[in-house]
């Protein structure tokens, strides 16, 4: 039985909710949403959260960046959810679980760092910053999740995949990333595509 960190929709949003990526650098609501998540969040059984649209499951979603390159992941056609086979992603993400609940104020960063460590090995010093949020109400899965978008900026390119049987990964230039997301958009996870659409804003927030 898995428990995940959630916030009640009416505690998170006021009269309206965002769609797509919202950059912290240009929208003060990001800081407010993050504060509400810290203050109002709690753990609930995941299978209940998946079918209760009044709850938003909080997902740290972290881009790994070195210089002018971003780490691009792609899921192999083995293991995990078949609907994600072959999908590209610029975000390492997952649910926050009770194991992440150190001091309550640190639960978001703890969840983010655990997900990074589970999927990839970063063998270089890095800084971690929240650069925005992402929300997609257009599909059932997206409607019950809310992404906290982070950037892990690495001092070197010493980054590798841990789950080699499920993922591949490499640093690509930002220009290559934009071109792939334009020419082969259907190969990208929805959240990743929405972030690439506003990549400059995301990385400006990290600067």
Phi and psi in degrees as a GROMACS rama.xvg file:
@    title "Ramachandran Plot"
@    xaxis  label "Phi"
@    yaxis  label "Psi"
@TYPE xy
-105.487  135.979  UNK-2
-110.937  140.385  UNK-3
-129.35  156.915  UNK-4
-84.2276  128.117  UNK-5
-135.77  165.339  UNK-6
-134.381  139.469  UNK-7
-65.1306  136.367  UNK-8
-54.1372  -41.8494  UNK-9
-74.5876  -16.128  UNK-10
-83.8429  -23.1487  UNK-11
-88.1315  -45.6361  UNK-12
-107.525  157.156  UNK-13
-94.229  -113.621  UNK-14
-86.5345  -15.7547  UNK-15
-145.089  165.95  UNK-16
-128.013  154.532  UNK-17
-79.4108  162.57  UNK-18
-128.982  134.915  UNK-19
84.1303  -158.392  UNK-20
-88.1754  132.607  UNK-21
-119.672  120.518  UNK-22
-83.9419  136.223  UNK-23
-63.9031  -29.8953  UNK-24
-66.836  -23.9084  UNK-25
-120.291  0.568409  UNK-26
-143.283  113.218  UNK-27
-68.6876  -12.39  UNK-28
-66.4862  -24.6464  UNK-29
-59.8329  -45.1765  UNK-30
-63.5792  -37.5184  UNK-31
-67.4849  -45.053  UNK-32
-61.7547  -41.4139  UNK-33
-63.464  -41.4189  UNK-34
-63.9605  -40.3053  UNK-35
-65.0461  -38.744  UNK-36
-61.6728  -43.217  UNK-37
-65.3508  -41.145  UNK-38
-80.9889  -35.5359  UNK-39
-106.186  -4.82107  UNK-40
-72.6466  154.707  UNK-41
-157.178  169.091  UNK-42
-100.45  141.208  UNK-43
-144.938  158.288  UNK-44
-61.6511  133.681  UNK-45
-61.6111  -41.9004  UNK-46
-64.336  -27.2542  UNK-47
-74.348  -43.9878  UNK-48
-62.3293  -34.5587  UNK-49
-64.3538  -25.6724  UNK-50
-111.616  10.0985  UNK-51
-115.855  101.067  UNK-52
-72.2616  -5.79516  UNK-53
-80.6142  -6.65372  UNK-54
-112.556  142.839  UNK-55
-111.981  119.3  UNK-56
-80.0752  128.789  UNK-57
-90.5716  123.828  UNK-58
-120.547  108.336  UNK-59
-64.5717  131.589  UNK-60
-133.522  108.145  UNK-61
-116.973  123.779  UNK-62
-84.0621  140.623  UNK-63
-109.077  122.302  UNK-64
-127.901  141.46  UNK-65
-136.84  115.871  UNK-66
58.3355  -125.516  UNK-67
-101.423  30.1041  UNK-68
-128.27  150.88  UNK-69
-121.969  147.607  UNK-70
-83.2346  119.378  UNK-71
-106.309  121.891  UNK-72
-102.005  152.875  UNK-73
-141.441  133.821  UNK-74
-82.5179  133.604  UNK-75
-75.7565  165.499  UNK-76
-86.434  46.2397  UNK-77
-143.968  141.087  UNK-78
65.0562  170.116  UNK-79
64.8799  -157.956  UNK-80
-85.2395  128.303  UNK-81
-63.0397  -27.9279  UNK-82
-67.1632  -14.3274  UNK-83
-100.495  -0.453762  UNK-84
-56.5246  130.696  UNK-85
77.8422  -2.26136  UNK-86
-75.8144  139.902  UNK-87
-92.0452  150.786  UNK-88
-148.287  142.525  UNK-89
-106.128  6.2514  UNK-90
-121.738  134.474  UNK-91
-97.4855  117.372  UNK-92
-146.746  164.856  UNK-93
176.006  174.548  UNK-94
-69.4966  154.829  UNK-95
-90.5694  129.513  UNK-96
-115.623  165.699  UNK-97
-55.6029  -27.4107  UNK-98
-61.1  -22.4594  UNK-99
-83.4906  -6.17876  UNK-100
-83.7313  82.186  UNK-101
-81.7055  -115.095  UNK-102
-74.9121  140.548  UNK-103
-56.1828  -37.4493  UNK-104
-66.7585  -17.5254  UNK-105
-102.878  4.31816  UNK-106
-62.9692  -34.5745  UNK-107
-69.3066  -45.7234  UNK-108
-68.5052  -38.1082  UNK-109
-61.9932  -42.3545  UNK-110
-65.0546  -40.0904  UNK-111
-62.8367  -47.864  UNK-112
-66.6718  -36.5496  UNK-113
-64.4894  -44.523  UNK-114
-62.382  -41.8253  UNK-115
-58.2997  -46.834  UNK-116
-68.4278  -28.2168  UNK-117
-73.2057  -35.9845  UNK-118
-98.1444  -34.5364  UNK-119
-134.951  159.713  UNK-120
-109.707  115.431  UNK-121
-103.038  104.525  UNK-122
-100.892  49.4186  UNK-123
-156.429  152.167  UNK-124
-60.463  143.336  UNK-125
-148.707  153.759  UNK-126
-104.782  150.897  UNK-127
-125.168  127.53  UNK-128
-141.437  146.594  UNK-129
-85.3776  126.212  UNK-130
-114.567  -4.65625  UNK-131
165.499  -169.41  UNK-132
-133.451  164.226  UNK-133
-140.309  138.023  UNK-134
-144.808  134.872  UNK-135
-138.082  104.066  UNK-136
-91.1936  4.8359  UNK-137
-82.1488  -8.96978  UNK-138
-139.26  159.815  UNK-139
-60.1632  -44.5648  UNK-140
-64.352  -47.2146  UNK-141
-63.6961  -30.7367  UNK-142
-68.3805  -17.8699  UNK-143
-109.601  12.2233  UNK-144
-128.038  155.188  UNK-145
-142.633  122.679  UNK-146
-96.697  133.298  UNK-147
-98.6531  110.222  UNK-148
-88.7733  124.592  UNK-149
-121.1  161.87  UNK-150
-124.018  125.907  UNK-151
-100.085  107.412  UNK-152
-97.6245  113.958  UNK-153
-93.8622  145.21  UNK-154
-75.732  -26.7824  UNK-155
-134.56  177.059  UNK-156
-93.8524  19.8727  UNK-157
-76.9168  73.3483  UNK-158
-130.437  135.846  UNK-159
-145.301  163.99  UNK-160
-83.7724  136.725  UNK-161
-86.3453  -47.4717  UNK-162
-87.8187  68.7936  UNK-163
-64.378  -22.0005  UNK-164
-77.0556  -14.2407  UNK-165
-117.122  -21.5022  UNK-166
-137.251  152.776  UNK-167
-120.225  160.457  UNK-168
-159.825  146.527  UNK-169
-160.242  153.66  UNK-170
-79.0596  134.699  UNK-171
-129.811  155.633  UNK-172
-66.9642  155.412  UNK-173
-62.9516  -34.1217  UNK-174
-63.2276  -43.9388  UNK-175
-63.1545  -41.6126  UNK-176
-60.1593  -46.1425  UNK-177
-62.5736  -40.9989  UNK-178
-65.2285  -44.0317  UNK-179
-61.6585  -42.3718  UNK-180
-68.7078  -21.7299  UNK-181
-85.8533  -50.0385  UNK-182
-78.3454  -29.2773  UNK-183
-130.268  47.9312  UNK-184
-59.0506  -35.2487  UNK-185
-69.3504  -8.5105  UNK-186
-89.5291  -3.97552  UNK-187
-98.3861  142.889  UNK-188
-58.976  147.561  UNK-189
-55.3604  -49.3938  UNK-190
-59.9122  -41.9876  UNK-191
-62.8313  -43.709  UNK-192
-61.2306  -41.1816  UNK-193
-65.8784  -35.3306  UNK-194
-71.4869  -43.5548  UNK-195
-60.1289  -33.2956  UNK-196
-56.7811  -28.2741  UNK-197
-129.14  40.8269  UNK-198
-60.5235  -40.726  UNK-199
-59.2538  -40.7567  UNK-200
-65.8997  -40.2457  UNK-201
-63.2646  -43.2664  UNK-202
-79.1893  -25.0624  UNK-203
-65.6754  -40.1848  UNK-204
-63.2549  -27.5338  UNK-205
-84.1014  -18.0262  UNK-206
